[in-house]
Amino acid sequence: MMTPTTADLRTAIQVLDRLGERFTANANNSMIEMHESPRGSHQAGQIEASAIEQTARVKLVSAQLKSWRDELLQQRQTVAHHV
């Protein structure tokens, strides 16, 4: 398996960022559609909590990818200085 390039990592980060935005947008749209009732309020709360959890996971993975990208860039700079 080949090491991903910094471009591969940048693309993955962008995809994850958009996925996080989609989770938030879908949750907002679902909450707007909920009826004003105790059950609707409960469901809206569950949707919001789920979106927050999913978005947090996406941000965690995105942060790890950013770290790996930065490490790759540093390795390349180090190799370039030694050549």
Secondary structure, 3 states (H helix, E strand, C coil): CCCCCHHHHHHHHHHHHHHHHHHHHHHHHHHHHCCCCHHHHHHHHHHHHHHHHHHHHHHHHHHHHHHHHHHHHHHHHHHHHHC
